[in-house]
Amino acid sequence: MDGEIIFNIDVMLAKRKMSLTELSEKVGITITNMSILKTGKAKAVKVSTLARLCEVLECQPGDLLEYRPAKEEQNF
């Protein structure tokens, strides 16, 4: 099983005291697409969208993205 990339948008929203709706409006993407990013269901993200998220949230890409390695399967 492969690792996964986690979007920590909810953490940044809490730090900035901003709603998901407000963020989606400022970034210029739909609330539906923002929700897909937030819940980790996105399969891809445009670099321009990531840049806009960083601009609006005043952060670095590493503040938003986290890599979680896959849990190794245990053989008994």
N, C-alpha and C positions, 0 to 999 in steps of 0.2 A: 504494500500500500504506500502511495506517495504522500509526502508532507503536504501541507496546505498553507496558503497565504490568508491571513486574517486581517480584515479592515477594522481598525479601532476607531471608527467614526464616532461611535457613541461616547467613548472616553473624551475625545476632543470636543464634542458638543457640550458635554457636561462642564468641561474646563472653561469653555467660552460662553456658557450660559445661553446657548443658541438652540432653537428647535430644528428638527429635521426639515420642516417646511421652509423655514427661513434660509437654511443652508442650501436647499435645492433651488430656491429662487435666486440666491446670490451667485451660485455656481452656474446656473443656467441649464439644469437638467430637470427632468420631471421628478416628482416625489416618488413615483413608482420605481424609476431607475435608481434613485438615491436609496430607497429601501432595499433594493436588490444588492447594492454595494454594502450597505450596513449589515445586512443579514448574512453576508458571505456567499450568496447564491450567484454572484457574477462570475462569468467564465473569463472575462477580459475587461480591461479598463483602458481607455485612451490615455496616453501620456498627457494630452492637453487637459483632460478632465482631472487627472491627478494634480497637475500644476495649478489648476484653478482651485481645487480643494485646498491645497497648501496656501495659496494666496489668500483665500477667504478666511481660513482658520489660523493664518499666521503661524505655520508650522513647516516642518520638513517631511518629505515622503516617509522617512523612517518613523515618524511620530504616528503615522496612519497605518502603516503596514507592518505585519509581524509574521514571521515564518514559524510554523509549528511542524516539527518532524513527525513522521508517522510513528505510531506506537508499534514496536516490534512484536510480532506474533510469538507467543510462547508455545513451545512444543513440549508436551508432557508425555 
